[in-house]
Amino acid sequence: MARRGAGTPSLRQLSLLLLLQLGGECAPSWTLGCASVAVSPAVVPLGSAVTASCTIHRELCHGLEQGKVRISWMLDNKPVAGRQHQGLGGTEVSNLTLPRFNHTQARLWCCVEWNGTKQRVGVAEIRAGYPPAKPLNLSCVLSLSDYGLTCQWEQGTDSHLPTSVVLKCSGPQQGPRAHCCVCCRSGGQAVTGCTPRGGHSRCTVPRRLLQLYRQMEIWVSATNALGTAESEHLRIDPMDVAKLDPPTLQSIQSIPFQTDCIALAWDVAWGTEHMELQCELRYREPEDPAWALVTGIIGQAGTARRCGFLFGTLYHFQMRCRRSSASALAAWSEWSPGRNYTTHEKAPAGTLDAWWGAQPAGTGGRLEVQLRWKAPRQREANGRVLGYRVTLSPRRRGRDPPTVCNTTRTQCNFSVPAATRRVYLSAYNAAGESAPTEVILLERKGQPLARLWAVPGGERSLWVHWEAPLAPVVAYVLEWQRVTAEPGRCSACWQMERHGTATTALIQDGIEPFQPYNISLYPLYEGTVGLPVHTTAYSQQKAPSHAPKLYLRRISKSEAELCWEPLPVEVQNGFISSYTIFWASSITSVASATLNPSLSSFVIRGLKPSTLYKVHIMASTAAGGTNGTSLTLVTTVLDDSEIQFLFLSLALVFVGLMVLLVCFQKNERMKEQLWPSVPDPANSSLGKWVPAAVAQEPLQVLASREPGPAAISTVTVLEGEPGKQPGKELPAPAAAPPALPRPYVRQEGPGEPVQYARVGGAGYRGQRLLPEPAPRFYENLRGRGDGGGGGGDWGFLEEPPATFPLLQGLRIGGAEELHECRAD
């Protein structure tokens, strides 16, 4: 047992350390109960001062019998400072003052230090709030089904403190009024009171606690720790606030002699036949949100009459009642089930607003007329309009005028004689036809207005303003038409302003946001119609649905021309105020240019050659802008003129190269054309047949002389050896001397120079011969030879022998050689 007791402090210390880890700076302690905490007061107004004291009894706190005790305070988890002193009987006391307590609810902990840790030894709870608010708008209703009195009220602001609410009542008593927390009978007998449940602001007093047909005083009392508040007192007879069942509508019918009046029959609910009732009637058209109310209907049951209804109009009726002797606090019954009724019809009344357009027909002297009119208002239609009739003359008794149009629409196109200046328009329903409206087909040649403009009047309306002309105006006709890519015509998009002094009008029919409208205004003068003035307006604008698409028209090394198509009106969503072009490359910042909306192309200048750019366009309205898709383009290295010059230079170089190539391919022919090959007789085979003495004779070049045919005076023919073909050289025997040629001599006339020629039998070796012989200078020459290997006569030389290239080795001597050639 001793060992067990010795181990107890260690377990306590371990438990304390665990609690300290879980509980923060001031942990719950096993010594709780050895201290007492007093707070004054425990419930205070929010923001007021609070005082507290903590007393430590050493003998009750184990482990604190010896040593100094240090006391500290914690307000929830926040440390606060107190003043510690020694109290009576060896106790330690700490006093604490909180000057402003701003918490609605908090815990104040008293802590002591033990073994270097803080332990909670005492606690007190403090609450703060406000006194209860006064209940407001107390009202009570008595149900005739169970005769329970149900009262309700408004609680007011929260007091942040627990509050008890009780519905109190008292009956008539002799002497001073007695207040009680219960409802009382006339004899002062106390009964159970009425307390709301679940935090509601209503409760029901049962029938057994009520006194019917007698005044009772009823009020609501709210109480908390800081005070009590009461509502206004109601002094009512419970029957005065009885909620009756709604009446029943029996029948509704029109009074024959009072065409705009109806008679309504009704019955009271069951159980209220003996009561004097006060009832109300309300009615409205089904599409009208506002009700028309008829009050002051007195009686138990019967009929009610009401006038001022529209003809041929559907109405919805309801009725409710309450006791007529009740106070102003009496409750109305619920509205009765509704009943519909349509009043009887009457022939349409009033005139119709009409507008026309006329133009001559193609042939026949007739006039094409487009007539438009406004349907009569409900008050003038007197029922459902079945149709409209247009005639050329007014209706007379016993005779129907000729009808040019009979339609259920509000427009009609017809043809009339060109001299027609008036037509008559009327509307009809099941009860009859209206008086005809005279429409005068006036010419449109009057003075136009000076100025017209329009501004938004709302999301679906436009305010139109204009300057009145100097001439007096009877009325104005305002037309508007939605601007679309496919033009159409709205027959109902017009209105007439009857006041000639008006300078503004509101358009509400058919106006949609983000759509443009063309507006025209015609002044109507006495006897003529003024020329129209026009304007365009939006009721509401926004950014365009999309931007135009960019196209590249031209590009160079420093410029790029872009173009785009204007946006369709359906996607503009407003007036295009500007176009903005943005362009940038990977090495330059974004540049932009803002353009007039009337432009459809733009030239970007100052670009860098051979650079990639990204370009996009933004279309803007007054409400914002929309970016288009990007266009990627690359500038060229050279301009067009430089490219043309380069191509021209390349073409010239190419042509030159081709010429050179052709020359190299055809070099033999070109050589023959430019520098023809002249055979060298010295290297011919003929030269090898001539004796050495003859071969060593110098050949003189023919001196320069006047051009003319060359006369050959001497021809030496070398005869070849037998068996040797011309042009081929065969080795000759060494002992045989060369054969000497025998000259053939022709003597020219006296004084003429003597020329000679030597002809070799073989051509040049390794040298191309001329394809054609020289001119035939050897005609009528006769060759004669003897000796030296045979001879013979040559006839007339028509052509040189094929095997004897006479002309190929021909060489003509000059004048210097004449002295060496003698005639026999």
TIBAMI-541436 format. One record per residue (C-alpha): residue in one letter; x, y, z. Coordinates in steps of 0.05 Angstrom, whole numbers, plus 5000, padded with zeros to 4 digits. Layout:
AXYZ
...
This chain:
M500050005000
A505750475017
R509150324950
R502650454914
G501751114950
A508751314934
G507651214861
T501351634858
P504752314851
S508552064790
L502151864755
R499152524772
Q505152884743
L504652484678
S497252644673
L498553374685
L503953394631
L499253074581
L493853574597
L498754144590
Q500553894520
L493253874501
G490554484538
G495355054523
E498455514574
C493355414629
A491154694629
P485454374669
S488054124735
W486753534780
T486754044837
L480354374811
G476054504873
C481554784917
A479955494894
S473755934892
V472356464838
A467357014849
V464957494793
S460858114804
P456358154765
A455857514724
V451457844671
V453258554651
P451359044596
L455858964536
G462059414544
S461459524620
A466559344675
V467158664709
T470758504775
A472957814797
S476857484854
C480256814862
T481756514931
I486655924939
H486055464999
R492755125009
E489954555050
L485354354993
C490654384938
H495253774941
G502453964930
L501354704946
E501954635022
Q508854935021
G512155444976
K509656084945
V503256064905
R502856484842
I495856624814
S494456834741
W488156944700
M485856724631
L479857024594
D478256454548
N485256354518
K487857064530
P491957214593
V489757804636
A493358094696
G490758124767
R493258354835
Q495257804885
H495457874961
Q494957425023
G488157335052
L485357095118
G486956405144
G493156315101
T489456385035
E492156704973
V487457194938
S487857514869
N483258074847
L481758244774
T478158834741
L476058834667
P474459564650
R470759394585
F467758714574
N466458664498
H464757924494
T457657674493
Q459857044530
A466656844559
R469856404612
L474556694664
W479756194690
C483856234754
C490555884746
V496355724794
E503555534778
W505754834802
N512354524784
G513455064731
T506754964696
K500055324700
Q493854944723
R486555154721
V483755134791
G477355544783
V472655824731
A466956314724
E462456464664
I460957184645
R455357394597
A454058084568
G448558374525
Y442958874523
P436158934555
P430658624513
A427959034455
K420759254454
P416258784414
L412959144355
N406859094310
L402658644354
S396458384317
C391357844332
V386457454290
L380657024315
S379156404274
L371856224270
S373455504255
D376255364325
Y375556064357
G382856084374
L386156764380
T392756774343
C397257374357
Q403857544323
W409058084332
E416158304314
Q421458144365
G426358714351
T433958694357
D437558114390
S439658234462
H445057684462
L442057424527
P436956884542
T430157224538
S423356964558
V417357204518
V410257144542
L403657374512
K399757684570
C392357874575
S387458134625
G379858184627
P375558754654
Q376158804729
Q373859264783
G379359694813
P386359764788
R388359374727
A391758724746
H397558504704
C398857764701
C403057274662
V396856894642
C390357024606
C384657154654
R377157054655
S372357584679
G372257304749
G379757394754
Q380956644753
A388056514731
V389356034673
T395655814637
G398956344595
C401056344521
T408456254508
P411356204437
R415255584420
G421455464378
G423556194379
H417456404337
S414157084347
R407056824349
C402556394393
T395156214397
V390556304456
P385355744458
R377855884459
R377055674532
L381556244554
L377856784516
Q371957234531
L368057364466
Y364258014455
R368058344513
Q374058794514
M380658464532
E387658754540
I393258384506
W400658524503
V407458174497
S412658184552
A420158024539
T424757924599
N432257764608
A437457864663
L438158604646
G430858804645
T423858744616
A420459054556
E413059054536
S409459174470
E403759654460
H397359404494
L391559194450
R384559294477
I379958894432
D373858454431
P376257794403
M370257784356
D372658444326
V378758104300
A375157484276
K377357284206
L371257084166
D370956584110
P370856924040
P364257054006
T362056713941
L360857073874
Q354356813844
S353357183778
I355757783738
Q351858103682
S351558763643
I345859243656
P342259333589
F340760063594
Q347360263624
T352159963575
D358560083615
C355759813682
I355159113711
A351158793767
L354558293813
A350857803860
W354357493920
D353057063981
V356457074050
A360156484079
W356855984124
G356256204197
T356456954181
E349157044160
H347457424224
M353257904219
E353358594187
L358958574137
Q363459064102
C366058814035
E370859013979
L370858823905
R376958833860
Y377758693785
R382758753730
E384158533659
P388257893655
E394458233627
D393958833674
P398158743738
A394359283777
W387559163809
A381859653810
L378659663880
V371359803897
T370259953972
G364260104016
I359859503997
I355359424059
G350358874072
Q349458154091
A348557894019
G345558133954
T348158513894
A353259053878
R353559513818
R359559823785
C360360263722
G366060493678
F367859823647
L370559773576
F366259443523
G367958753498
T373458663551
L374958063595
Y375458213670
H377357793731
F373257923795
Q374657763869
M371257963935
R372657964010
C368958164074
R369558314149
R364858534205
S362559234193
S362559414268
A369659194277
S375359664291
A380859844243
L384759244269
A379558754245
A382058234197
W379458164126
S377457494099
E381457184044
W379557383973
S374156953943
P375656493885
G376056903821
R370656963768
N371657193696
Y366757603656
T366957933587
T362858563578
H358458633517
E361058973453
K359559623420
A361159903351
P368260193348
A368860933363
G373761483348
T378261593287
L384061183262
D391161443254
A392861323180
W399061423137
W399961323063
G404761283005
A402561392933
Q405861342865
P403261342793
A401860672763
G405460452700
T399660552652
G392360722652
G392761382690
R391861052758
L395061152826
E398060602868
V396760732942
Q399660393003
L395360553063
R397460393134
W393660523199
K394060403273
A389159913306
P384360283353
R385960283426
Q381959813470
R377760373497
E375860573426
A375359863396
N369459693443
G370758963431
R374658523383
V375658853316
L373858373260
G376658773201
Y377759443165
R374459733103
V377160253054
T372160603008
L372461172958
S366661552989
P363361593057
R357661133074
R350761413061
R344061183086
G341260633043
R347360592997
D354060253007
P360060602976
P364860232930
T370059852971
V377259822948
C379959423007
N377058973061
T382358653106
T383958423176
R390958713173
T393059433187
Q395559583117
C392759533047
N395359652976
F390359852923
S389660232857
V385160842848
P384161342791
A389661862788
A384962422806
T383062102873
R384962532932
R380862222989
V379361533014
Y375361323075
L377560813128
S373160473181
A373659893230
Y368159413248
N366558883300
A360658433316
A356559023342
G357559503283
E362159943243
S365760573264
A364861253232
P369461313171
T376161663179
E377662123120
V384662033092
I387062593046
L392562382998
L396763013002
E402963142960
R409763102995
K412963762976
G412664183039
Q418464483078
P422763963114
L425264013185
A431964343200
R434763803245
L433263113271
W436962673321
A435662073366
V438461823432
P437261183471
G431161193516
G432560513546
E434559823523
R428359783478
S426460503464
L429061133429
W427861863443
V427262263378
H428463013379
W427563533324
E427364283312
A420464543296
P419764913229
L417565633224
A410965443189
P405365183234
V405064423237
V398664023245
A401963373265
Y408162953254
V409062253226
L414961863252
E417561253214
W423060763234
Q425960163199
R431159663221
V437459693179
T438959003151
A442958713094
E436358503062
P431859123065
G424559013084
R418859443108
C415359423176
S408059613167
A407159773241
C413760163250
W410760863249
Q406761313295
M403261983291
E404362553339
R397962963340
H400963563375
G403864043324
T408064393377
A411663753398
T419163713389
T420363013418
A417362323414
L418761643445
I419261023401
Q417860373438
D414859893388
G419459393355
I425959693381
E431459183398
P438359303428
F444659273386
Q440759393321
P441060023278
Y434560383258
N433460883203
I428661423229
S424761893184
L420262473206
Y414862803163
P411663463184
L404263513165
Y402264213144
E395364473126
G394264203056
T401063883045
V406263403074
G413463623086
L419463273058
P422562783108
V429062843146
H432862223166
T437561973221
T440261303246
A440561083319
Y441760503366
S437960393431
Q444060043460
Q450959893434
K456259373448
A462859143418
P462358843347
S461058093343
H467458013304
A472658433267
P473558453192
K478357963158
L484958253134
Y487558123064
L494558273037
R494158672973
R501558862962
I508058763000
S515159002990
K521459033033
S518959633073
E511459683061
A505259253064
E498459453038
L492559133074
C485159143056
W478758893088
E471358883074
P466559303116
L462858933170
P455558753157
V450659153198
E448158523232
V454758433269
Q456759163281
N452459223345
G453559973343
F456660533303
I463760353282
S467860913311
S474660693286
Y479060133260
T485760003293
I491359623258
F496659283303
W503158993276
A509358713309
S515358273295
S519557843341
I524658393349
T520259013351
S514759243398
V507459293378
A505759883335
S498660113318
A494860603275
T487660843287
L483760943222
N477361283202
P471560783197
S470360983125
L477060693102
S477759983077
S485359953064
F491760163098
V499160173080
I504059993136
R510660353124
G517560303155
L517959543156
K524559173157
P526558743097
S525957993101
T522258013169
L516157633193
Y510558063220
K503857903253
V498258383238
H491058423264
I485458923262
M480759163317
A473759443303
S471159913357
T464460223376
A462760693433
A461760073478
G468359713463
G472659373411
T473558673382
N480158393355
G480558003290
T484757403273
S492257503261
L495157553191
T502457323183
L506557653129
V513957673109
T517058273076
T521358173014
V528858273008
L528258732947
D523159212919
D519359082855
S523859542814
E530059212842
I527158522828
Q525558732756
F532659002746
L535558362776
F531257922730
L533158342670
S540558282687
L539857532697
A536157482631
L541757852595
V547057412627
F543056802609
V542457022536
G549857162534
L551456482562
M546856152512
V550256532455
L557056302479
L554555602487
V551855592416
C558455882392
F562355332426
Q557654802399
K558155082328
N565455312330
E567455012263
R561855362226
M562956012263
K570355952247
E568855862174
Q564156462175
L568556932215
W575556712193
P575056222134
S580655702127
V585355852068
P589255252042
D596755312041
P599355071973
A606354972001
N603854402043
S599554091989
S601153441953
L602053841890
G607954181919
K611353501929
W610553341854
V613953991830
P621453941816
A626054251865
A627854821820
V620654981807
A618854871879
Q624055391900
E621155921856
P618456471897
L611156601892
Q609557321893
V603157591920
L598857931869
A599458661875
S593559061895
R589159251837
E582159451822
P577058911838
G575058491779
P575657791751
A582657511755
A585657281688
I590156691691
S595556721638
T599556111656
V597355451685
T602354921702
V599454231706
L603353711742
E601953021718
G602052491767
E605751851761
P602251261731
G598550861784
K598751421835
Q592251721857
P591852451869
G591952651941
K596252061962
E603752091965
L607751471949
P615151411960
A619151521895
P625551181874
A631751551895
A635251521827
A629651781785
P629752541777
P623352911787
A619253051727
L618853781706
P612254061693
R610554321625
P607354981626
Y601255161588
V601955861564
R596856341539
Q598957011514
E594457581531
G593858201492
P599358721488
G600759091551
E597058591595
P600758271653
V602557541649
Q600157121707
Y601656411723
A599355891772
R602055251799
V597354691817
G599454151863
G596553461856
A595253361930
G591753781981
Y593954022049
R595653492098
G591553532160
Q587854142135
R580454172117
L579054322044
L574054832022
P567354512009
E566154881944
P571155061889
A573055771874
P569756121815
R571055741751
F576556151722
Y579155561681
E573555491631
N575755471557
L582755281580
R586054701545
G591654331577
R597154021538
G603053611563
D608353161536
G613752761565
G615052591635
G610851991645
G605852101590
G601352671573
G595052831540
D590353391525
W585253681573
G578853901543
F574954491566
L574954501643
E567554521663
E569054271734
P575554071767
P576553321770
A574353011834
T580952681844
F584953301826
P583653871875
L585954401828
L582654971864
Q584254711933
G591654871925
L590755491882
R594956091901
I595256721859
G601557111855
G602157861858
A604958361808
E612058271835
E612157571804
L610757821733
H618057931717
E619557191727
C614456941677
R616457041601
A612456881539
D615656471481
